[in-house]
Amino acid sequence: MDGFVSSHAPGGANDSVEPLALQISSRDLLTRRQSIINSNSNTDEVIQERKNSSVHPRKRARLGGSLQMPHMIKDTLSNGNAECQSNGKSSNGEASSVDTHIGPQGLIHKVEFVRLIQQALHDLGFQSISKELEEASGIQRQSDLINEFSAEIMRGNWAKALELLQLIKESHLEAQPCWPSSSSQTACFLILEQKFLEALEREDLDGALHTLRQELGPLGENDHERRRQLHWLATLFMCTSTSDLYEKSSWCGSGEGARLLLLSQLQILLPPTLMLPDHRLQHLVEQALLAQKALCALHNTSNRHMSLLQDHQCHDQIPLLTSQIMEAHTDEVWHLGWSHSGQLLASGSKDHTVRVWELQPCSVLSAEGEVGSQGNGCVGDGTSSHRLCLKHTLLGHSDAVAFVAWSPDDSMLLSCSNDHLVQLWSVADGRTLQIYARHTDSVT
């Protein structure tokens, strides 16, 4: 029959005949059904992966291996952690996947910021927490080479330290060929200088002489300043004792303090990307506070404490109310000067007098009946906790007093006048201690 094909089995007498079109439709249906099943399965996996990615990291950590990250994310994190082992840089010097910038304006280098946090924690005594942060972030505070170099300096293993310094120089020049050779030579000189001084301290004169001639000498051949330093070091051979050595060299000995000081000096010479400057985060925070203080147009507070929790402002501390008026002078007041303690005030006037005022609590004044009394020279509204009361009226000038100045301990007061005189007064009893009459014109 046209359009039909017999599909008899070789030995089947009663086998049926099916149209080819029906056979093709059945296969197509099965194929489409399997495709839909597979598609639904993939969709479920994607949904599950999205759910997993939204799980809080701490919850995901508790679930263990039951949640699987998408391969792309897993590869990115593994690559980022591997590259961060070299302070956020990959082996070829390119920025790693976590080498990003953070902050409201994107100005903060993330890897550098994490390194500074680690250093700050270490400086504050939280070494274990600093180490945990290093392990969790995959960002090293300092490279293993720098850590080993610092350890050898603290041990006093000078030969190994110089060898590591050369390795540091070579490794850094490969990435950033901008480290001046003079800095590395100065670093070598400082290390060998410490070696020389410690040899002198333990009275190893042969070792000290070898270091001076064979190791330090070549470094000073082409540098005038180092040559002068070599001559000065040579004079230390004349020291008669270790105490004499300490005094003449201003050196504190071979202890931990001297080697820590040496590390600080070396840190200045090494690139900051290799060896972080000491207390760097604290310096940055202080710079930010000083910048806020400089930008505060109304800054007038003597309080040294500035909060880190909010931007600094002084607008609410500007004096707005008069708390006291002193009316003892009979003419213009030309100068005022607070004592260093803040408890005394001196005023010089055109009436030829200097008046010394003392700050006292209002409770004391009230008991004596002196608040607001004209005789004491102070008038006020009684709202302040302290009042200025007249202590002395200093008489002796024959013209206007233009300037007053306190001694460092506030025990004496100088006054300058248009009568060409400078007078020294005792603050305790108001006596004239000395008169200086060498000027031929007004002393202002």
VEXMIVO-558862 format. One line per field, with one value per residue (C-alpha): residue number from 1; residue in one letter; z, x negated, y. Coordinates in nm, 4 decimals. Example, Ala and Ser with C-alpha at 12.3 -4.5 7.8 and 13.67 -1.06 7.14 Angstrom:
REM residues 2
num	(1 | 2) $
residu	(A | S) $
Z	(0.7800 | 0.7140) $
X	(-1.2300 | -1.3670) $
Y	(-0.4500 | -0.1060) $
END
This chain:
REM residues 444
num	(1 | 2 | 3 | 4 | 5 | 6 | 7 | 8 | 9 | 10 | 11 | 12 | 13 | 14 | 15 | 16 | 17 | 18 | 19 | 20 | 21 | 22 | 23 | 24 | 25 | 26 | 27 | 28 | 29 | 30 | 31 | 32 | 33 | 34 | 35 | 36 | 37 | 38 | 39 | 40 | 41 | 42 | 43 | 44 | 45 | 46 | 47 | 48 | 49 | 50 | 51 | 52 | 53 | 54 | 55 | 56 | 57 | 58 | 59 | 60 | 61 | 62 | 63 | 64 | 65 | 66 | 67 | 68 | 69 | 70 | 71 | 72 | 73 | 74 | 75 | 76 | 77 | 78 | 79 | 80 | 81 | 82 | 83 | 84 | 85 | 86 | 87 | 88 | 89 | 90 | 91 | 92 | 93 | 94 | 95 | 96 | 97 | 98 | 99 | 100 | 101 | 102 | 103 | 104 | 105 | 106 | 107 | 108 | 109 | 110 | 111 | 112 | 113 | 114 | 115 | 116 | 117 | 118 | 119 | 120 | 121 | 122 | 123 | 124 | 125 | 126 | 127 | 128 | 129 | 130 | 131 | 132 | 133 | 134 | 135 | 136 | 137 | 138 | 139 | 140 | 141 | 142 | 143 | 144 | 145 | 146 | 147 | 148 | 149 | 150 | 151 | 152 | 153 | 154 | 155 | 156 | 157 | 158 | 159 | 160 | 161 | 162 | 163 | 164 | 165 | 166 | 167 | 168 | 169 | 170 | 171 | 172 | 173 | 174 | 175 | 176 | 177 | 178 | 179 | 180 | 181 | 182 | 183 | 184 | 185 | 186 | 187 | 188 | 189 | 190 | 191 | 192 | 193 | 194 | 195 | 196 | 197 | 198 | 199 | 200 | 201 | 202 | 203 | 204 | 205 | 206 | 207 | 208 | 209 | 210 | 211 | 212 | 213 | 214 | 215 | 216 | 217 | 218 | 219 | 220 | 221 | 222 | 223 | 224 | 225 | 226 | 227 | 228 | 229 | 230 | 231 | 232 | 233 | 234 | 235 | 236 | 237 | 238 | 239 | 240 | 241 | 242 | 243 | 244 | 245 | 246 | 247 | 248 | 249 | 250 | 251 | 252 | 253 | 254 | 255 | 256 | 257 | 258 | 259 | 260 | 261 | 262 | 263 | 264 | 265 | 266 | 267 | 268 | 269 | 270 | 271 | 272 | 273 | 274 | 275 | 276 | 277 | 278 | 279 | 280 | 281 | 282 | 283 | 284 | 285 | 286 | 287 | 288 | 289 | 290 | 291 | 292 | 293 | 294 | 295 | 296 | 297 | 298 | 299 | 300 | 301 | 302 | 303 | 304 | 305 | 306 | 307 | 308 | 309 | 310 | 311 | 312 | 313 | 314 | 315 | 316 | 317 | 318 | 319 | 320 | 321 | 322 | 323 | 324 | 325 | 326 | 327 | 328 | 329 | 330 | 331 | 332 | 333 | 334 | 335 | 336 | 337 | 338 | 339 | 340 | 341 | 342 | 343 | 344 | 345 | 346 | 347 | 348 | 349 | 350 | 351 | 352 | 353 | 354 | 355 | 356 | 357 | 358 | 359 | 360 | 361 | 362 | 363 | 364 | 365 | 366 | 367 | 368 | 369 | 370 | 371 | 372 | 373 | 374 | 375 | 376 | 377 | 378 | 379 | 380 | 381 | 382 | 383 | 384 | 385 | 386 | 387 | 388 | 389 | 390 | 391 | 392 | 393 | 394 | 395 | 396 | 397 | 398 | 399 | 400 | 401 | 402 | 403 | 404 | 405 | 406 | 407 | 408 | 409 | 410 | 411 | 412 | 413 | 414 | 415 | 416 | 417 | 418 | 419 | 420 | 421 | 422 | 423 | 424 | 425 | 426 | 427 | 428 | 429 | 430 | 431 | 432 | 433 | 434 | 435 | 436 | 437 | 438 | 439 | 440 | 441 | 442 | 443 | 444) $
residu	(M | D | G | F | V | S | S | H | A | P | G | G | A | N | D | S | V | E | P | L | A | L | Q | I | S | S | R | D | L | L | T | R | R | Q | S | I | I | N | S | N | S | N | T | D | E | V | I | Q | E | R | K | N | S | S | V | H | P | R | K | R | A | R | L | G | G | S | L | Q | M | P | H | M | I | K | D | T | L | S | N | G | N | A | E | C | Q | S | N | G | K | S | S | N | G | E | A | S | S | V | D | T | H | I | G | P | Q | G | L | I | H | K | V | E | F | V | R | L | I | Q | Q | A | L | H | D | L | G | F | Q | S | I | S | K | E | L | E | E | A | S | G | I | Q | R | Q | S | D | L | I | N | E | F | S | A | E | I | M | R | G | N | W | A | K | A | L | E | L | L | Q | L | I | K | E | S | H | L | E | A | Q | P | C | W | P | S | S | S | S | Q | T | A | C | F | L | I | L | E | Q | K | F | L | E | A | L | E | R | E | D | L | D | G | A | L | H | T | L | R | Q | E | L | G | P | L | G | E | N | D | H | E | R | R | R | Q | L | H | W | L | A | T | L | F | M | C | T | S | T | S | D | L | Y | E | K | S | S | W | C | G | S | G | E | G | A | R | L | L | L | L | S | Q | L | Q | I | L | L | P | P | T | L | M | L | P | D | H | R | L | Q | H | L | V | E | Q | A | L | L | A | Q | K | A | L | C | A | L | H | N | T | S | N | R | H | M | S | L | L | Q | D | H | Q | C | H | D | Q | I | P | L | L | T | S | Q | I | M | E | A | H | T | D | E | V | W | H | L | G | W | S | H | S | G | Q | L | L | A | S | G | S | K | D | H | T | V | R | V | W | E | L | Q | P | C | S | V | L | S | A | E | G | E | V | G | S | Q | G | N | G | C | V | G | D | G | T | S | S | H | R | L | C | L | K | H | T | L | L | G | H | S | D | A | V | A | F | V | A | W | S | P | D | D | S | M | L | L | S | C | S | N | D | H | L | V | Q | L | W | S | V | A | D | G | R | T | L | Q | I | Y | A | R | H | T | D | S | V | T) $
Z	(0.0000 | -0.0849 | 0.2102 | 0.4322 | 0.5068 | 0.6270 | 0.9488 | 0.9731 | 1.1855 | 0.9957 | 1.1593 | 1.2779 | 1.1122 | 1.2813 | 1.3303 | 1.2759 | 1.0308 | 1.1669 | 0.9653 | 0.9653 | 1.0544 | 1.3818 | 1.4658 | 1.4065 | 1.6188 | 1.9090 | 1.9035 | 1.8791 | 2.1739 | 2.3878 | 2.2925 | 2.3714 | 2.7060 | 2.8084 | 2.7056 | 2.9243 | 3.2183 | 3.1759 | 3.1452 | 3.4673 | 3.6421 | 3.5344 | 3.6458 | 3.9886 | 4.0162 | 3.9287 | 4.1834 | 4.4469 | 4.3687 | 4.4057 | 4.7378 | 4.8530 | 4.7562 | 4.9653 | 5.2780 | 5.5446 | 5.5472 | 5.9074 | 5.8322 | 5.5223 | 5.7312 | 5.9735 | 5.6883 | 5.5862 | 5.2467 | 5.1831 | 4.9900 | 4.6765 | 4.5288 | 4.1553 | 3.9841 | 3.8589 | 4.2117 | 4.3600 | 4.1004 | 4.1574 | 4.5332 | 4.5083 | 4.2592 | 4.4727 | 4.7879 | 4.6062 | 4.4612 | 4.7901 | 4.9447 | 4.7907 | 4.9424 | 4.6899 | 4.3801 | 4.1449 | 4.0465 | 3.7293 | 3.9207 | 3.8087 | 4.0525 | 4.1961 | 4.1960 | 4.5477 | 4.4733 | 4.4735 | 4.6238 | 4.8969 | 5.0719 | 4.9782 | 4.7005 | 4.6226 | 4.7312 | 4.9838 | 4.8545 | 5.0058 | 5.0381 | 5.1889 | 5.4283 | 5.5520 | 5.6000 | 5.8076 | 6.0221 | 6.0843 | 6.1856 | 6.4167 | 6.5880 | 6.6299 | 6.7763 | 7.0226 | 7.1493 | 6.9639 | 6.7791 | 6.7628 | 6.6148 | 6.3626 | 6.2609 | 6.2282 | 6.0029 | 5.7886 | 5.7503 | 5.6847 | 5.4262 | 5.2618 | 5.2765 | 5.4415 | 5.6556 | 5.5410 | 5.3106 | 5.4498 | 5.3266 | 5.5263 | 5.8348 | 5.8111 | 5.7604 | 6.0712 | 6.2745 | 6.1769 | 6.2747 | 6.6175 | 6.6568 | 6.5605 | 6.2716 | 6.0595 | 5.7755 | 5.7157 | 5.7438 | 5.4754 | 5.2520 | 5.2921 | 5.2264 | 4.8903 | 4.8113 | 4.9075 | 4.6777 | 4.3850 | 4.4294 | 4.4588 | 4.1582 | 3.9421 | 4.0227 | 4.0747 | 3.9520 | 4.1361 | 4.4658 | 4.4696 | 4.5224 | 4.7780 | 5.0055 | 4.9980 | 5.0656 | 5.3577 | 5.4937 | 5.4699 | 5.6440 | 5.9349 | 5.9824 | 5.9783 | 6.2127 | 6.4645 | 6.4161 | 6.4787 | 6.7972 | 6.9403 | 6.8724 | 7.0627 | 7.3457 | 7.3993 | 7.3579 | 7.0354 | 6.8965 | 6.6099 | 6.4941 | 6.5235 | 6.3277 | 6.0528 | 6.0227 | 6.0091 | 5.7477 | 5.5311 | 5.5421 | 5.6353 | 5.4579 | 5.0986 | 5.1596 | 5.2474 | 4.9545 | 4.7342 | 4.9999 | 5.1974 | 5.4796 | 5.5306 | 5.5245 | 5.8079 | 5.9962 | 5.9497 | 6.0990 | 6.3969 | 6.4463 | 6.4473 | 6.7463 | 6.9518 | 6.9767 | 7.2362 | 7.4730 | 7.8027 | 7.9083 | 7.7869 | 7.9763 | 7.7996 | 7.4687 | 7.5454 | 7.6394 | 7.3418 | 7.0817 | 7.2309 | 7.1849 | 7.4223 | 7.3798 | 7.2082 | 7.3672 | 7.2082 | 7.2151 | 6.9985 | 6.7408 | 6.7294 | 6.6669 | 6.3860 | 6.2314 | 6.2447 | 6.0639 | 5.8026 | 5.7507 | 5.6428 | 5.3752 | 5.2459 | 5.0127 | 5.2151 | 4.9987 | 5.1467 | 5.5054 | 5.6520 | 5.8256 | 6.2037 | 6.3426 | 5.9986 | 6.0679 | 6.3845 | 6.1869 | 5.9201 | 6.1823 | 6.3541 | 6.0200 | 5.9569 | 6.3002 | 6.2477 | 5.9056 | 6.0628 | 6.3269 | 6.0577 | 5.8640 | 6.1753 | 6.1246 | 6.4812 | 6.6602 | 7.0108 | 7.2489 | 7.4630 | 7.4925 | 7.3216 | 7.2922 | 6.9505 | 6.8921 | 6.6107 | 6.6045 | 6.4446 | 6.2494 | 6.4664 | 6.5077 | 6.7491 | 6.6511 | 6.9700 | 7.1939 | 7.0811 | 7.3822 | 7.3293 | 7.6760 | 7.9005 | 8.2328 | 8.4092 | 8.3753 | 8.5703 | 8.6329 | 8.8434 | 8.5736 | 8.5236 | 8.1626 | 7.8517 | 7.9008 | 7.6571 | 7.7280 | 7.8958 | 7.9783 | 8.1294 | 8.3508 | 8.2415 | 8.5058 | 8.3870 | 8.7419 | 8.7181 | 8.4741 | 8.4417 | 8.2803 | 8.1771 | 8.1355 | 8.0194 | 8.3838 | 8.4561 | 8.6629 | 8.6323 | 8.8004 | 8.8839 | 8.9001 | 9.0547 | 8.9508 | 9.2496 | 9.2843 | 9.3312 | 9.6459 | 9.8206 | 9.7028 | 9.8158 | 10.1647 | 10.1846 | 10.0344 | 9.7453 | 9.4362 | 9.2326 | 9.4812 | 9.3309 | 9.5871 | 9.4515 | 9.0984 | 8.9523 | 8.8352 | 8.6922 | 8.6622 | 8.9061 | 8.6498 | 8.6194 | 8.8475 | 8.8847 | 8.9101 | 8.8624 | 9.1698 | 9.2160 | 9.3830 | 9.3419 | 9.2017 | 9.0912 | 9.1088 | 8.9805 | 8.6167 | 8.5202 | 8.1815 | 8.0072 | 8.0476 | 7.7018 | 7.7684 | 8.0453 | 8.0483 | 8.3005 | 8.4160 | 8.3367 | 8.6969 | 8.7269 | 9.0321 | 8.8618 | 8.6163 | 8.3762 | 8.2691 | 7.9841 | 7.9700 | 7.7657 | 8.0501 | 7.8966 | 8.1932 | 8.2340 | 8.5853 | 8.7444 | 9.0070 | 9.2693 | 9.2166 | 9.5720 | 9.7416 | 9.4579 | 9.5368 | 9.2739 | 9.2406 | 8.9786 | 8.7414 | 8.4015 | 8.2806 | 7.9821 | 7.7116 | 7.5654 | 7.4209 | 7.4864 | 7.5602 | 7.3865) $
X	(0.0000 | -0.1234 | -0.2483 | -0.2841 | -0.5765 | -0.5521 | -0.7352 | -0.6877 | -0.9335 | -1.0918 | -0.8832 | -0.5729 | -0.2480 | -0.0109 | -0.2393 | -0.0576 | -0.1500 | -0.1972 | -0.2300 | -0.5834 | -0.4325 | -0.3004 | -0.6382 | -0.8170 | -0.5646 | -0.6134 | -0.9883 | -0.9596 | -0.7214 | -0.9595 | -1.2505 | -1.0555 | -0.9402 | -1.2969 | -1.4103 | -1.1455 | -1.2439 | -1.6076 | -1.5135 | -1.3118 | -1.5998 | -1.8423 | -1.5963 | -1.5709 | -1.9497 | -1.9677 | -1.6969 | -1.8769 | -2.2045 | -2.0348 | -1.8882 | -2.2282 | -2.3900 | -2.1329 | -2.2023 | -2.3901 | -2.7619 | -2.7448 | -2.4429 | -2.6131 | -2.9193 | -2.7007 | -2.5366 | -2.8786 | -2.9020 | -2.5279 | -2.5297 | -2.7398 | -2.8483 | -2.8235 | -3.1482 | -3.2127 | -3.1909 | -3.3974 | -3.6720 | -3.6748 | -3.7143 | -3.9833 | -4.1779 | -4.1381 | -4.2634 | -4.5611 | -4.6573 | -4.6090 | -4.8887 | -5.1217 | -4.9469 | -4.6669 | -4.8832 | -4.9013 | -5.2296 | -5.2483 | -5.1942 | -4.8343 | -4.5569 | -4.3789 | -4.0047 | -3.9727 | -4.2012 | -3.9091 | -3.8309 | -3.5759 | -3.4236 | -3.1464 | -3.3618 | -3.5609 | -3.8907 | -4.0040 | -4.2169 | -4.0586 | -4.3737 | -4.5729 | -4.2875 | -4.2742 | -4.6526 | -4.6296 | -4.3522 | -4.5718 | -4.8610 | -4.6392 | -4.5069 | -4.8625 | -4.9765 | -4.6847 | -4.7869 | -4.5267 | -4.7789 | -4.5540 | -4.2647 | -4.5030 | -4.6138 | -4.2531 | -4.1746 | -4.4764 | -4.3621 | -3.9980 | -4.0769 | -4.3699 | -4.5563 | -4.8967 | -4.9953 | -5.3531 | -5.5116 | -5.6913 | -6.0185 | -5.9659 | -5.8614 | -6.1751 | -6.3887 | -6.2391 | -6.2930 | -6.6609 | -6.7109 | -6.5602 | -6.7837 | -7.0942 | -7.1713 | -7.3242 | -7.4618 | -7.1235 | -6.9489 | -7.1756 | -7.1121 | -6.7359 | -6.7623 | -6.9213 | -6.6381 | -6.3823 | -6.5488 | -6.5576 | -6.1962 | -6.0706 | -6.2663 | -6.0992 | -5.7560 | -5.8396 | -6.1854 | -6.1740 | -6.3469 | -6.6631 | -6.9876 | -7.0940 | -6.8102 | -6.9228 | -7.2835 | -7.1723 | -6.9758 | -7.2876 | -7.4894 | -7.2422 | -7.2457 | -7.6259 | -7.6469 | -7.4347 | -7.6611 | -7.9693 | -7.8269 | -7.7244 | -8.0742 | -8.2224 | -7.9754 | -8.0924 | -8.4555 | -8.5105 | -8.7570 | -8.8762 | -8.5182 | -8.4341 | -8.7472 | -8.6668 | -8.3119 | -8.4338 | -8.7045 | -8.5740 | -8.1949 | -8.1148 | -8.4159 | -8.3135 | -7.9676 | -8.1233 | -8.3603 | -8.1281 | -7.9120 | -8.0415 | -7.7891 | -7.8612 | -8.2355 | -8.1897 | -7.9875 | -8.2688 | -8.5209 | -8.2932 | -8.2452 | -8.6218 | -8.6498 | -8.4359 | -8.7331 | -8.8652 | -8.5734 | -8.6991 | -8.3788 | -8.0334 | -7.8805 | -8.1267 | -8.0202 | -7.6517 | -7.7137 | -7.9310 | -7.7233 | -7.3796 | -7.3067 | -7.0929 | -7.2720 | -7.2077 | -6.8712 | -6.5299 | -6.4720 | -6.7755 | -6.6809 | -6.3203 | -6.4549 | -6.6695 | -6.3610 | -6.1790 | -6.4690 | -6.4748 | -6.0998 | -6.1454 | -6.3911 | -6.1862 | -5.8879 | -5.5628 | -5.4073 | -5.6635 | -5.6910 | -5.4042 | -5.4950 | -5.4635 | -5.1131 | -4.9933 | -4.6180 | -4.6535 | -4.8430 | -4.5709 | -4.2969 | -4.4883 | -4.5405 | -4.1649 | -4.0921 | -4.3437 | -4.1932 | -3.8465 | -3.9893 | -4.1527 | -3.8262 | -3.6299 | -3.5944 | -3.4686 | -3.7159 | -3.7683 | -3.7708 | -4.0691 | -3.9358 | -4.1882 | -3.9359 | -3.7740 | -3.5210 | -3.5686 | -3.1958 | -3.0945 | -3.2470 | -3.3988 | -3.2037 | -3.2382 | -2.9440 | -2.7515 | -3.0425 | -3.0707 | -3.0013 | -2.6672 | -2.5839 | -2.7682 | -2.8315 | -3.0330 | -3.1448 | -3.4476 | -3.4303 | -3.7382 | -3.9329 | -3.8560 | -3.9771 | -4.0287 | -4.1566 | -4.4432 | -4.5457 | -4.4288 | -4.6388 | -4.5290 | -4.7748 | -4.8969 | -4.6814 | -4.3687 | -4.2934 | -4.4245 | -4.3661 | -4.5741 | -4.4392 | -4.6421 | -4.4679 | -4.5091 | -4.4429 | -4.8111 | -4.7187 | -4.7453 | -4.4732 | -4.5006 | -4.1777 | -4.1291 | -3.8723 | -3.6678 | -3.3572 | -3.0329 | -2.9531 | -3.2594 | -3.1729 | -2.8101 | -2.9170 | -3.1365 | -2.8694 | -3.0920 | -2.8945 | -2.8083 | -2.9621 | -3.0972 | -3.3738 | -3.5146 | -3.4893 | -3.2605 | -2.9011 | -2.7146 | -2.3879 | -2.4816 | -2.4351 | -2.8032 | -2.9609 | -3.2812 | -3.3440 | -3.6517 | -3.7267 | -3.9879 | -4.3052 | -4.5531 | -4.5715 | -4.9298 | -5.0339 | -5.3627 | -5.3325 | -5.2886 | -5.1311 | -4.9044 | -4.9893 | -5.0105 | -5.1037 | -5.1242 | -5.2977 | -5.2977 | -5.5997 | -5.5846 | -5.4872 | -5.2430 | -5.4305 | -5.5405 | -5.3937 | -5.5614 | -5.3914 | -5.4987 | -5.3954 | -5.4112 | -5.6207 | -5.9188 | -5.9294 | -5.8965 | -5.8002 | -5.8183 | -5.5515 | -5.5022 | -5.1624 | -5.1426 | -5.1456 | -5.1461 | -5.4933 | -5.7221 | -6.0205 | -6.2194 | -6.1961 | -6.3671 | -6.4296 | -6.6606 | -6.4025 | -6.3791 | -6.0298 | -5.6983 | -5.7221 | -5.4365) $
Y	(0.0000 | 0.3496 | 0.5429 | 0.2362 | 0.0136 | -0.3387 | -0.4055 | -0.7814 | -0.9693 | -1.2520 | -1.5219 | -1.3293 | -1.4478 | -1.2025 | -0.8953 | -0.5668 | -0.3008 | 0.0599 | 0.3749 | 0.5310 | 0.8672 | 0.7277 | 0.5727 | 0.9056 | 1.0975 | 0.8550 | 0.8952 | 1.2718 | 1.2767 | 1.0741 | 1.3015 | 1.6178 | 1.4712 | 1.3873 | 1.7364 | 1.8984 | 1.6789 | 1.7771 | 2.1440 | 2.1317 | 1.9613 | 2.2355 | 2.5023 | 2.3401 | 2.3421 | 2.7121 | 2.7935 | 2.5890 | 2.7656 | 3.1046 | 2.9985 | 2.8812 | 3.2113 | 3.4009 | 3.1995 | 3.3955 | 3.2990 | 3.1808 | 2.9600 | 2.8262 | 2.7412 | 2.5429 | 2.3527 | 2.2257 | 2.0644 | 2.0350 | 2.3632 | 2.3900 | 2.7231 | 2.7766 | 2.6807 | 3.0331 | 3.1827 | 2.9023 | 2.9515 | 3.3279 | 3.2932 | 3.0315 | 3.2405 | 3.5512 | 3.3800 | 3.2381 | 3.5740 | 3.7557 | 3.5568 | 3.8169 | 4.1214 | 4.1318 | 4.0954 | 3.8031 | 3.6424 | 3.8507 | 4.1771 | 4.2348 | 4.3199 | 4.0183 | 3.9593 | 4.1046 | 4.4017 | 4.6466 | 4.9850 | 5.0513 | 5.3497 | 5.5932 | 5.7401 | 5.4282 | 5.5834 | 5.3206 | 5.0365 | 4.7257 | 4.5133 | 4.8008 | 4.8770 | 4.5159 | 4.5175 | 4.8358 | 4.6858 | 4.3821 | 4.6068 | 4.8149 | 4.5007 | 4.3741 | 4.7089 | 4.7058 | 4.3637 | 4.1561 | 3.9402 | 3.6336 | 3.8334 | 3.9900 | 3.6419 | 3.5236 | 3.8199 | 3.7363 | 3.3760 | 3.4683 | 3.7358 | 3.5607 | 3.8932 | 3.8986 | 4.1960 | 4.1455 | 3.8904 | 3.5876 | 3.7361 | 4.0569 | 3.8598 | 3.6474 | 3.9590 | 4.1243 | 3.8067 | 3.7886 | 4.1530 | 4.0846 | 3.7778 | 3.9735 | 3.7386 | 4.0132 | 3.7997 | 3.6376 | 3.9753 | 4.1239 | 3.8227 | 3.8623 | 4.2372 | 4.1588 | 3.9143 | 4.1782 | 4.4286 | 4.1853 | 4.0719 | 4.4296 | 4.5556 | 4.2915 | 4.4352 | 4.8036 | 4.9097 | 5.2427 | 5.1637 | 5.3804 | 5.1934 | 5.4564 | 5.3439 | 4.9813 | 5.0854 | 5.3003 | 5.0041 | 4.7860 | 5.0573 | 5.0761 | 4.6984 | 4.6832 | 4.9820 | 4.7911 | 4.4886 | 4.7054 | 4.8612 | 4.5250 | 4.3890 | 4.6832 | 4.6272 | 4.2683 | 4.3877 | 4.1928 | 4.4469 | 4.2249 | 4.1655 | 4.5348 | 4.6322 | 4.3788 | 4.5118 | 4.8714 | 4.8111 | 4.5297 | 4.5791 | 4.9391 | 5.0880 | 5.0053 | 5.1576 | 5.4940 | 5.5281 | 5.7357 | 5.8987 | 6.1961 | 6.1619 | 5.7918 | 5.8628 | 6.1117 | 5.8524 | 5.5979 | 5.8402 | 5.8950 | 5.5200 | 5.4750 | 5.7115 | 5.4719 | 5.2333 | 5.4764 | 5.4119 | 5.2728 | 5.0927 | 4.9977 | 5.2903 | 5.5198 | 5.3616 | 5.4201 | 5.7833 | 5.8771 | 5.6944 | 5.7793 | 5.4105 | 5.2052 | 4.8712 | 4.5414 | 4.4755 | 4.4460 | 4.8217 | 4.9001 | 4.6380 | 4.7581 | 5.1084 | 4.9671 | 4.8053 | 5.1391 | 5.3059 | 5.0301 | 5.0577 | 5.4200 | 5.3078 | 5.0134 | 5.0719 | 5.0925 | 4.8204 | 4.5809 | 4.7005 | 4.9004 | 5.2270 | 5.2030 | 5.2694 | 5.3752 | 5.3559 | 5.5638 | 5.8292 | 5.8383 | 5.8782 | 6.1591 | 6.3326 | 6.3134 | 6.4652 | 6.7454 | 6.8156 | 6.8435 | 7.0762 | 7.2928 | 7.3121 | 7.4109 | 7.7856 | 7.8362 | 7.6086 | 7.7487 | 7.4536 | 7.3555 | 7.0002 | 6.7702 | 6.4859 | 6.4666 | 6.1913 | 5.9415 | 5.8739 | 6.2031 | 6.4912 | 6.7629 | 7.0885 | 7.3794 | 7.5981 | 7.5211 | 7.6302 | 7.9916 | 8.2223 | 8.3924 | 8.5285 | 8.7739 | 8.6033 | 8.8740 | 9.2349 | 9.3643 | 9.7412 | 9.8108 | 10.0023 | 10.3726 | 10.4002 | 10.1853 | 9.8293 | 9.7720 | 9.4150 | 9.0943 | 8.7883 | 8.4563 | 8.2716 | 7.9281 | 7.7600 | 7.9418 | 8.0557 | 8.4129 | 8.6989 | 9.0165 | 9.3333 | 9.6383 | 9.9702 | 10.3270 | 10.4234 | 10.3285 | 10.0208 | 9.6449 | 9.4440 | 9.0744 | 8.8752 | 8.5326 | 8.2736 | 8.1481 | 7.9270 | 8.1156 | 7.9181 | 8.0670 | 8.4159 | 8.3852 | 8.2852 | 8.5940 | 8.8192 | 8.9251 | 8.8277 | 9.1349 | 9.3752 | 9.6939 | 9.7020 | 9.3802 | 9.5038 | 9.2340 | 9.2506 | 8.9503 | 8.7662 | 8.4892 | 8.2101 | 8.1060 | 7.8463 | 8.0552 | 8.4276 | 8.6467 | 8.8557 | 9.1238 | 8.9937 | 9.2841 | 9.6352 | 9.6947 | 10.0609 | 10.1989 | 10.2967 | 10.6627 | 10.5964 | 10.3447 | 9.9762 | 9.8207 | 9.4572 | 9.1940 | 8.8532 | 8.5656 | 8.3657 | 7.9892 | 7.9053 | 8.2007 | 8.3325 | 8.6568 | 8.9051 | 9.1492 | 9.4716 | 9.7025 | 10.0661 | 10.3845 | 10.5303 | 10.3393 | 10.0984 | 9.7229 | 9.6150 | 9.2691 | 9.1929 | 8.9234 | 8.7659 | 8.6378 | 8.9793 | 9.2345 | 9.3743 | 9.5252 | 9.2927 | 9.4836 | 9.7782 | 9.7775 | 10.1339 | 10.0953 | 10.1686 | 10.5202 | 10.4872 | 10.3174 | 9.9410 | 9.7683) $
END
